[in-house]
């Protein structure tokens, strides 16, 4: 079925939109962007927040994503979204270890609490989806997008409920590309919200 989808992008504008949404709001990009957004918005002077945010982005996104691309290059992973559930466990575990290293560094060097809270959210989300992945392939895209949106609402107020349609579009893209079922997207969205809200509130 995927071969049919991949052969039709020119005739299916909705597939091109779905692929764009999947890439633009990929978990790795959100894991890099969210510490930066929170760091800049919550820390003064801004450069201090940005510096720590970049540390968070390094360990939450750059290092784990580099390991995934290395796995793809070596032929151990099918693609950078790791569509095959059985291939996800090792990259997810290495990603968790990377986030833990970054978190320990940030706590030890007294990084701003909102940035630490954001990294804790990413670790908690990673831990939750890793556990779920042992038995089921829920949508990591949906989990991270929903968790990120929840943090934005907490940090910036109800106006950021406007990010909810983006979460819905990300979920739609995963179903449209047939990488996930609707149930897997709903489960990922619910998990993201339920994990992100208490994790961020408890630490910040």
MARBA-3410 file (N, C-alpha, C, O; in Angstrom, 1 decimal):
204
0.8,-1.2,0.0,0.0,0.0,0.0,0.9,1.3,0.0,0.5,2.2,-0.7 ~ 2.0,1.3,0.8,2.8,2.4,0.8,3.4,2.7,-0.6,3.6,3.9,-0.9 ~ 3.7,1.6,-1.3,4.3,1.8,-2.7,3.3,2.6,-3.5,3.7,3.4,-4.4 ~ 2.0,2.3,-3.4,1.0,3.0,-4.1,0.9,4.5,-3.8,0.9,5.4,-4.6 ~ 1.0,4.8,-2.5,1.0,6.1,-2.0,2.2,6.9,-2.5,2.1,8.0,-3.0
3.4,6.2,-2.4,4.7,6.9,-2.8,4.7,7.2,-4.3,5.5,8.0,-4.8 ~ 3.9,6.4,-5.1,4.0,6.6,-6.6,3.0,7.7,-7.1,3.0,7.9,-8.3 ~ 2.2,8.3,-6.2,1.2,9.2,-6.6,1.3,10.6,-6.2,0.3,11.4,-6.3 ~ 2.5,11.1,-5.7,2.5,12.5,-5.1,2.1,13.6,-6.1,1.5,14.5,-5.7 ~ 2.5,13.4,-7.4,2.1,14.4,-8.4,0.6,14.5,-8.6,0.2,15.6,-8.9
-0.1,13.4,-8.4,-1.5,13.4,-8.7,-2.4,13.7,-7.4,-3.6,13.8,-7.5 ~ -1.7,13.7,-6.3,-2.4,13.8,-5.0,-1.9,15.0,-4.2,-1.0,14.8,-3.4 ~ -2.5,16.2,-4.4,-2.0,17.3,-3.6,-2.1,17.1,-2.1,-1.2,17.6,-1.4 ~ -3.1,16.4,-1.7,-3.2,16.1,-0.2,-2.1,15.3,0.3,-1.7,15.5,1.5 ~ -1.5,14.5,-0.5,-0.3,13.7,0.0,0.9,14.6,0.1,1.7,14.4,1.1
1.0,15.6,-0.8,2.1,16.5,-0.7,2.0,17.3,0.6,3.0,17.6,1.3 ~ 0.8,17.8,0.9,0.5,18.5,2.1,0.8,17.7,3.3,1.4,18.2,4.3 ~ 0.3,16.4,3.3,0.5,15.5,4.4,2.0,15.3,4.7,2.5,15.3,5.8 ~ 2.8,15.1,3.6,4.2,14.9,3.8,4.9,16.1,4.3,5.8,16.0,5.2 ~ 4.5,17.3,3.9,5.0,18.5,4.4,4.8,18.7,5.9,5.7,19.1,6.6
3.5,18.5,6.3,3.2,18.6,7.7,4.0,17.6,8.5,4.4,17.9,9.6 ~ 4.1,16.4,8.0,4.9,15.3,8.8,6.3,15.7,9.0,6.9,15.5,10.0 ~ 6.9,16.4,8.0,8.3,16.8,8.1,8.5,18.1,8.9,9.4,18.1,9.8 ~ 7.6,19.1,8.7,7.8,20.3,9.4,7.5,20.2,10.9,8.2,20.8,11.7 ~ 6.5,19.3,11.2,6.2,19.1,12.6,6.7,17.7,13.1,6.1,17.1,14.0
7.8,17.3,12.6,8.4,16.0,13.0,8.8,16.1,14.5,9.2,17.2,14.9 ~ 8.8,15.1,15.3,9.2,15.1,16.7,10.6,15.7,16.9,10.8,16.4,17.8 ~ 11.5,15.3,16.0,12.9,15.9,16.2,12.9,17.4,16.1,13.6,18.0,16.8 ~ 12.1,18.0,15.2,12.1,19.4,15.0,11.4,20.1,16.2,11.9,21.1,16.7 ~ 10.3,19.5,16.6,9.6,20.1,17.8,10.5,20.0,19.1,10.5,20.9,19.9
11.2,18.8,19.2,12.1,18.7,20.3,13.2,19.7,20.4,13.7,20.0,21.4 ~ 13.6,20.2,19.2,14.6,21.2,19.1,14.0,22.6,19.3,14.6,23.4,20.0 ~ 12.8,22.8,18.8,12.2,24.2,18.8,11.7,24.5,20.2,11.8,25.7,20.6 ~ 11.0,23.6,20.8,10.3,23.9,22.1,11.3,24.4,23.2,10.9,25.4,23.8 ~ 12.4,23.8,23.4,13.3,24.4,24.5,13.7,25.8,24.1,13.9,26.6,25.0
13.9,26.1,22.8,14.3,27.4,22.4,13.2,28.4,22.6,13.4,29.5,23.1 ~ 12.0,28.0,22.3,10.8,28.9,22.5,10.7,29.2,24.0,10.5,30.4,24.4 ~ 10.7,28.2,24.8,10.5,28.4,26.2,11.7,29.1,26.9,11.5,30.0,27.7 ~ 12.9,28.8,26.4,14.1,29.5,27.0,14.1,31.0,26.7,14.4,31.8,27.6 ~ 13.8,31.4,25.4,13.8,32.8,25.1,12.6,33.5,25.8,12.8,34.7,26.2
11.5,32.9,25.9,10.3,33.5,26.4,10.3,33.7,28.0,9.7,34.6,28.5 ~ 11.1,32.8,28.6,10.9,32.8,30.1,12.2,33.2,30.8,12.2,33.2,32.1 ~ 13.3,33.5,30.1,14.5,33.7,30.8,15.1,35.1,30.4,15.1,35.5,29.3 ~ 15.6,35.8,31.4,16.3,37.1,31.2,17.7,37.0,31.8,17.8,36.6,33.0 ~ 18.7,37.5,31.1,18.6,38.0,29.8,18.4,36.9,28.7,18.6,35.7,29.0
17.9,37.3,27.6,17.5,36.3,26.6,18.6,35.4,26.1,18.4,34.2,25.9 ~ 19.8,36.0,26.1,20.9,35.2,25.6,21.2,34.0,26.5,21.7,32.9,26.1 ~ 21.0,34.2,27.8,21.2,33.1,28.8,20.2,32.0,28.5,20.5,30.8,28.4 ~ 18.9,32.4,28.3,17.9,31.4,28.0,18.1,30.7,26.7,17.9,29.5,26.6 ~ 18.6,31.5,25.7,18.9,30.9,24.4,20.0,29.9,24.5,20.0,28.8,23.9
21.1,30.2,25.3,22.2,29.3,25.4,21.8,28.0,26.0,22.2,26.9,25.5 ~ 21.0,28.0,27.1,20.5,26.8,27.7,19.5,26.1,26.9,19.5,24.8,26.8 ~ 18.7,26.8,26.1,17.8,26.2,25.2,18.5,25.4,24.1,18.1,24.3,23.8 ~ 19.6,25.9,23.7,20.4,25.2,22.6,21.0,24.0,23.2,21.1,23.0,22.5 ~ 21.4,24.0,24.5,21.9,22.8,25.1,20.7,21.7,25.2,21.0,20.6,24.9
19.5,22.2,25.5,18.4,21.3,25.6,18.1,20.7,24.2,17.8,19.5,24.1 ~ 18.1,21.6,23.2,17.9,21.1,21.8,18.9,20.1,21.4,18.6,19.2,20.6 ~ 20.1,20.3,21.8,21.2,19.4,21.4,20.9,18.0,21.9,21.0,17.0,21.1 ~ 20.6,17.9,23.2,20.4,16.5,23.7,19.0,15.9,23.5,18.9,14.7,23.5 ~ 18.0,16.8,23.3,16.7,16.3,23.0,16.4,16.0,21.5,15.6,15.2,21.2
17.2,16.6,20.6,16.9,16.5,19.2,18.1,16.1,18.4,18.1,15.1,17.6 ~ 19.2,16.9,18.5,20.3,16.8,17.5,21.0,15.4,17.7,21.2,14.7,16.7 ~ 21.3,15.1,18.9,22.0,13.8,19.2,21.1,12.6,18.8,21.5,11.7,18.1 ~ 19.9,12.6,19.3,19.0,11.4,19.0,18.7,11.3,17.5,18.7,10.2,16.9 ~ 18.5,12.5,16.8,18.2,12.4,15.4,19.4,12.0,14.6,19.3,11.3,13.6
20.6,12.4,15.0,21.9,12.0,14.4,22.0,10.5,14.4,22.4,9.8,13.5 ~ 21.7,9.9,15.6,21.7,8.4,15.7,20.7,7.7,14.8,21.0,6.7,14.3 ~ 19.6,8.3,14.6,18.6,7.7,13.7,19.1,7.8,12.3,19.0,6.8,11.6 ~ 19.6,8.9,11.9,20.1,9.0,10.5,21.3,8.1,10.3,21.4,7.6,9.2 ~ 22.1,7.9,11.3,23.2,6.9,11.2,22.6,5.5,11.0,23.2,4.7,10.2
21.6,5.2,11.7,20.9,3.9,11.6,20.3,3.7,10.2,20.4,2.6,9.6 ~ 19.7,4.8,9.6,19.2,4.7,8.3,20.3,4.5,7.3,20.2,3.7,6.4 ~ 21.4,5.3,7.5,22.6,5.1,6.6,23.2,3.7,6.6,23.6,3.2,5.6 ~ 23.2,3.1,7.8,23.7,1.8,7.9,22.7,0.7,7.5,23.1,-0.5,7.4 ~ 21.5,1.1,7.1,20.5,0.1,6.7,19.8,-0.6,7.8,19.1,-1.5,7.6
20.0,-0.1,9.0,19.4,-0.8,10.2,17.9,-0.2,10.4,17.1,-0.9,11.1 ~ 17.7,1.0,9.9,16.3,1.6,10.0,15.8,1.8,8.6,16.6,2.2,7.7 ~ 14.5,1.7,8.4,13.9,1.9,7.1,14.0,3.4,6.7,14.2,3.6,5.5 ~ 13.7,4.3,7.6,13.7,5.7,7.3,13.8,6.5,8.6,13.7,5.9,9.7 ~ 13.9,7.8,8.5,14.1,8.6,9.7,12.8,8.8,10.5,12.9,9.3,11.7
11.7,8.4,10.0,10.5,8.3,10.9,10.3,7.0,11.6,9.4,6.8,12.4 ~ 11.1,6.0,11.2,11.1,4.7,11.8,9.7,4.1,11.8,9.1,3.9,12.8 ~ 9.2,3.9,10.6,7.8,3.4,10.5,7.6,2.0,11.0,6.5,1.6,11.4 ~ 8.6,1.2,11.0,8.5,-0.2,11.5,8.6,-0.2,13.0,9.7,0.2,13.6 ~ 7.6,-0.6,13.7,7.6,-0.5,15.1,8.7,-1.3,15.8,9.3,-0.8,16.7
9.0,-2.5,15.2,10.1,-3.3,15.8,11.5,-2.6,15.8,12.3,-3.0,16.5 ~ 11.6,-1.7,14.9,12.9,-1.0,14.8,13.0,0.2,15.8,14.1,0.8,15.9 ~ 11.9,0.6,16.4,11.9,1.8,17.2,12.6,1.7,18.6,13.1,2.7,19.1 ~ 12.6,0.5,19.2,13.0,0.4,20.6,14.4,0.9,20.8,14.6,1.8,21.7 ~ 15.4,0.5,20.0,16.8,0.9,20.3,17.0,2.4,20.1,17.6,3.1,20.9
16.5,3.0,19.0,16.7,4.5,18.8,16.0,5.2,20.0,16.5,6.3,20.4 ~ 14.8,4.8,20.4,14.1,5.4,21.5,14.9,5.4,22.8,14.9,6.4,23.5 ~ 15.5,4.2,23.1,16.3,4.1,24.3,17.5,5.0,24.2,17.8,5.7,25.2 ~ 18.2,5.0,23.1,19.4,5.9,23.0,18.9,7.4,23.1,19.7,8.2,23.7 ~ 17.8,7.7,22.6,17.3,9.0,22.7,17.0,9.4,24.1,17.3,10.5,24.5
16.4,8.5,24.9,16.2,8.7,26.3,17.5,9.0,27.1,17.6,9.8,27.9 ~ 18.5,8.2,26.7,19.8,8.3,27.4,20.4,9.7,27.1,21.0,10.3,28.0 ~ 20.3,10.1,25.8,20.8,11.4,25.5,20.1,12.5,26.2,20.7,13.5,26.7 ~ 18.7,12.5,26.3,18.0,13.5,27.1,18.4,13.5,28.6,18.5,14.5,29.2 ~ 18.6,12.3,29.1,19.0,12.2,30.5,20.4,12.9,30.8,20.5,13.5,31.8
21.3,12.7,29.8,22.6,13.3,30.0,22.4,14.8,30.0,23.0,15.5,30.8 ~ 21.7,15.3,29.0,21.4,16.7,28.9,20.7,17.3,30.2,21.1,18.3,30.7 ~ 19.8,16.5,30.7,19.0,16.9,31.9,19.9,17.0,33.1,19.9,17.9,33.9 ~ 20.8,16.0,33.2,21.7,16.0,34.4,22.7,17.2,34.3,23.0,17.8,35.3 ~ 23.1,17.5,33.1,24.0,18.6,32.9,23.3,19.9,33.2,23.9,20.8,33.9
22.1,20.1,32.8,21.4,21.3,33.0,21.0,21.5,34.5,21.1,22.6,35.0 ~ 20.6,20.4,35.2,20.3,20.5,36.6,21.6,20.8,37.4,21.6,21.6,38.3 ~ 22.7,20.1,37.1,24.0,20.3,37.8,24.5,21.7,37.6,25.2,22.2,38.5 ~ 24.3,22.3,36.5,24.8,23.7,36.2,23.7,24.8,36.4,23.9,25.9,36.1 ~ 22.6,24.4,37.1,21.6,25.3,37.5,21.0,26.1,36.3,21.0,27.3,36.3
20.6,25.4,35.3,19.9,26.0,34.1,18.5,26.6,34.6,18.0,26.2,35.6 ~ 18.0,27.5,33.8,16.6,28.1,34.2,15.6,26.9,34.3,15.5,26.0,33.5 ~ 14.7,27.0,35.3,13.8,26.0,35.5,12.8,25.8,34.4,12.5,24.6,34.1 ~ 12.3,26.8,33.7,11.4,26.5,32.6,12.0,25.7,31.5,11.4,24.8,30.9 ~ 13.3,25.9,31.2,14.0,25.1,30.2,14.2,23.7,30.7,14.0,22.7,29.9
14.5,23.5,32.0,14.6,22.2,32.5,13.3,21.5,32.4,13.2,20.3,32.1 ~ 12.2,22.2,32.7,10.9,21.7,32.7,10.5,21.2,31.3,9.9,20.1,31.1 ~ 11.0,21.9,30.3,10.7,21.5,28.9,11.4,20.2,28.6,10.9,19.4,27.9 ~ 12.7,20.1,29.0,13.5,18.9,28.8,12.9,17.7,29.5,12.9,16.6,29.0 ~ 12.4,18.0,30.7,11.7,16.9,31.5,10.5,16.4,30.7,10.2,15.2,30.6
9.7,17.4,30.1,8.6,17.0,29.3,9.0,16.1,28.2,8.4,15.0,27.9 ~ 10.1,16.4,27.5,10.6,15.6,26.4,11.0,14.2,26.8,10.8,13.2,26.1 ~ 11.6,14.2,28.0,12.1,12.9,28.5,10.8,12.0,28.9,10.8,10.9,28.6 ~ 9.9,12.7,29.6,8.6,12.0,30.0,7.9,11.4,28.8,7.4,10.3,28.8 ~ 7.8,12.3,27.7,7.1,11.8,26.5,7.9,10.7,25.8,7.3,9.7,25.4
9.2,10.8,25.8,10.0,9.7,25.2,9.9,8.4,26.0,9.8,7.3,25.4 ~ 9.8,8.5,27.3,9.7,7.3,28.2,8.3,6.7,27.9,8.2,5.5,27.8 ~ 7.3,7.5,27.8,5.9,7.0,27.6,5.8,6.3,26.3,5.2,5.3,26.2 ~ 6.3,7.0,25.2,6.1,6.3,23.9,7.0,5.1,23.7,6.7,4.2,23.0 ~ 8.1,5.1,24.4,9.0,3.9,24.4,8.3,2.7,25.1,8.3,1.6,24.5
7.6,3.0,26.2,6.8,1.9,26.9,5.7,1.5,26.0,5.5,0.3,25.9 ~ 5.0,2.4,25.4,3.8,2.0,24.5,4.3,1.2,23.3,3.6,0.3,22.9 ~ 5.5,1.6,22.8,6.0,1.0,21.6,6.3,-0.5,21.8,6.4,-1.3,20.8 ~ 6.4,-0.9,23.0,6.7,-2.3,23.3,5.6,-3.2,22.9,5.7,-4.4,22.5 ~ 4.3,-2.6,22.9,3.2,-3.5,22.6,2.3,-2.9,21.4,1.5,-3.6,20.9
2.5,-1.6,21.1,1.7,-1.0,20.1,2.4,0.2,19.4,3.2,0.8,20.0 ~ 2.0,0.5,18.2,2.6,1.6,17.5,1.7,2.8,17.5,1.1,3.1,16.5 ~ 1.8,3.5,18.6,1.0,4.8,18.6,1.8,5.9,17.9,3.0,5.7,17.6 ~ 1.2,7.0,17.6,1.8,8.1,16.8,2.7,9.0,17.7,2.2,9.7,18.5 ~ 4.0,8.9,17.5,4.9,9.8,18.2,4.8,11.2,17.7,4.9,12.1,18.5
4.5,11.4,16.4,4.2,12.7,15.9,3.1,13.4,16.7,3.2,14.5,17.1 ~ 2.0,12.6,16.8,0.8,13.2,17.5,1.2,13.5,19.0,0.7,14.5,19.5 ~ 1.9,12.6,19.6,2.2,12.7,21.0,3.1,14.0,21.3,2.8,14.8,22.2 ~ 4.1,14.2,20.5,5.0,15.3,20.7,4.3,16.6,20.3,4.4,17.6,21.0 ~ 3.5,16.6,19.2,2.8,17.8,18.8,1.8,18.2,19.9,1.7,19.4,20.2
1.0,17.2,20.4,0.0,17.6,21.4,0.7,18.0,22.7,0.2,19.0,23.3 ~ 1.8,17.3,23.1,2.5,17.7,24.3,3.1,19.1,24.2,3.0,19.9,25.1 ~ 3.6,19.4,23.0,4.2,20.8,22.8,3.1,21.8,22.8,3.3,22.9,23.4 ~ 1.9,21.6,22.2,0.8,22.5,22.3,0.3,22.7,23.7,0.0,23.9,24.1 ~ 0.3,21.7,24.5,-0.1,21.8,25.9,0.8,22.7,26.7,0.4,23.6,27.5
2.1,22.5,26.4,3.1,23.4,27.1,3.0,24.8,26.7,3.1,25.8,27.5 ~ 2.7,25.1,25.4,2.5,26.5,24.9,1.3,27.1,25.6,1.4,28.3,25.9 ~ 0.3,26.4,25.8,-0.9,27.0,26.5,-0.6,27.3,27.9,-0.9,28.4,28.4 ~ 0.1,26.4,28.6,0.5,26.7,30.0,1.4,27.9,30.1,1.3,28.7,31.0 ~ 2.4,28.0,29.2,3.4,29.0,29.3,2.9,30.4,28.8,3.2,31.4,29.4
2.0,30.4,27.8,1.6,31.7,27.1,0.1,32.0,27.3,-0.3,33.1,26.9 ~ -0.6,31.1,27.8,-2.0,31.4,28.1,-3.0,30.8,27.1,-2.6,30.2,26.1 ~ -4.3,31.0,27.3,-5.3,30.4,26.5,-5.3,30.7,25.0,-5.8,30.0,24.2 ~ -4.6,31.9,24.7,-4.5,32.2,23.2,-3.8,31.2,22.4,-4.1,31.0,21.2 ~ -3.0,30.4,23.1,-2.3,29.3,22.4,-3.1,28.1,22.2,-2.6,27.1,21.6
-4.4,28.1,22.6,-5.2,27.0,22.1,-5.4,27.0,20.6,-5.8,26.1,20.0 ~ -4.9,28.1,20.0,-4.9,28.2,18.6,-4.0,27.2,17.9,-4.1,27.0,16.7 ~ -3.1,26.6,18.7,-2.2,25.6,18.2,-2.9,24.3,18.0,-2.4,23.3,17.4 ~ -4.1,24.1,18.6,-4.8,22.8,18.5,-5.1,22.4,17.1,-4.9,21.2,16.8 ~ -5.5,23.3,16.1,-5.6,22.8,14.8,-4.4,22.3,14.1,-4.4,21.4,13.3
-3.2,22.8,14.6,-2.0,22.2,14.1,-1.8,20.8,14.5,-1.4,19.9,13.7 ~ -2.1,20.5,15.8,-2.1,19.1,16.3,-3.0,18.2,15.4,-2.6,17.1,15.1 ~ -4.2,18.7,15.1,-5.1,18.0,14.4,-4.6,17.7,12.9,-4.8,16.6,12.4 ~ -4.0,18.7,12.4,-3.4,18.5,11.0,-2.3,17.5,11.0,-2.1,16.8,10.1 ~ -1.4,17.6,12.0,-0.4,16.6,12.1,-0.9,15.2,12.2,-0.5,14.3,11.5
-2.0,15.0,13.0,-2.6,13.7,13.1,-3.2,13.3,11.8,-3.1,12.1,11.4 ~ -3.9,14.2,11.1,-4.4,13.9,9.8,-3.3,13.5,8.8,-3.5,12.5,8.1 ~ -2.2,14.1,8.9,-1.1,13.8,8.0,-0.6,12.4,8.2,-0.3,11.7,7.2 ~ -0.6,11.9,9.4,-0.1,10.6,9.7,-1.1,9.5,9.2,-0.7,8.5,8.7 ~ -2.4,9.8,9.3,-3.4,8.9,8.8,-3.5,9.0,7.3,-3.6,7.9,6.6
-3.3,10.2,6.7,-3.4,10.3,5.3,-2.2,9.6,4.6,-2.4,9.0,3.5 ~ -1.1,9.6,5.2,0.1,8.8,4.7,0.0,7.4,5.0,0.9,6.6,4.6 ~ -1.0,7.0,5.8,-1.2,5.6,6.2,0.0,5.0,7.0,0.3,3.8,7.0 ~ 0.6,5.9,7.7,1.7,5.5,8.7,1.0,5.1,10.0,1.6,4.4,10.8 ~ -0.2,5.6,10.3,-0.9,5.3,11.5,-2.4,5.2,11.2,-2.9,5.8,10.3
-3.1,4.5,12.1,-4.5,4.5,12.1,-5.0,5.7,12.9,-4.3,6.4,13.6 ~ -6.3,6.0,12.8,-6.9,7.1,13.5,-6.8,6.8,15.0,-6.5,7.7,15.8 ~ -7.0,5.5,15.4,-6.8,5.2,16.8,-5.4,5.4,17.4,-5.3,5.9,18.5 ~ -4.4,5.1,16.6,-3.0,5.4,17.0,-2.7,6.9,17.1,-2.0,7.3,18.0 ~ -3.3,7.7,16.3,-3.2,9.1,16.4,-3.9,9.7,17.6,-3.3,10.5,18.3
-5.1,9.2,17.8,-5.9,9.7,19.0,-5.1,9.3,20.3,-5.0,10.1,21.2 ~ -4.6,8.1,20.3,-3.9,7.6,21.5,-2.6,8.4,21.7,-2.3,8.8,22.9 ~ -1.9,8.7,20.7,-0.7,9.6,20.8,-1.0,11.0,21.3,-0.3,11.5,22.1 ~ -2.1,11.5,20.7,-2.5,12.9,21.2,-2.9,12.9,22.7,-2.4,13.8,23.4 ~ -3.6,11.9,23.1,-4.0,11.9,24.5,-2.8,11.7,25.4,-2.7,12.3,26.4
-1.9,10.8,25.0,-0.7,10.5,25.8,0.1,11.8,25.9,0.6,12.1,27.0 ~ 0.3,12.5,24.8,1.1,13.7,24.8,0.5,14.7,25.8,1.3,15.3,26.5 ~ -0.8,15.0,25.8,-1.4,15.9,26.7,-1.3,15.5,28.1,-0.9,16.3,29.0 ~ -1.6,14.2,28.4,-1.6,13.7,29.8,-0.2,13.6,30.4,-0.1,13.7,31.6 ~ 0.8,13.5,29.6,2.2,13.4,30.1,2.8,14.8,30.2,3.4,15.1,31.2
2.6,15.7,29.2,3.2,17.0,29.2,2.7,17.9,30.3,3.5,18.6,30.9 ~ 1.4,18.0,30.5,0.9,18.9,31.4,1.4,18.8,32.8,2.0,19.7,33.4 ~ 1.3,17.6,33.5,1.8,17.5,34.8,3.4,17.6,34.9,3.9,18.1,35.8 ~ 4.1,17.1,33.8,5.5,17.1,33.8,6.0,18.6,33.8,6.9,18.9,34.6 ~ 5.4,19.4,33.0,5.8,20.8,32.9,5.5,21.6,34.2,6.3,22.3,34.7
4.2,21.4,34.7,3.8,22.1,35.8,4.6,21.7,37.1,4.8,22.6,37.9 ~ 4.9,20.5,37.2,5.6,20.1,38.4,7.1,20.6,38.5,7.6,20.8,39.6 ~ 7.7,20.9,37.4,9.1,21.3,37.4,9.2,22.8,37.2,10.1,23.4,37.9 ~ 8.4,23.4,36.5,8.7,24.9,36.2,8.5,25.8,37.4,8.7,27.0,37.3
END
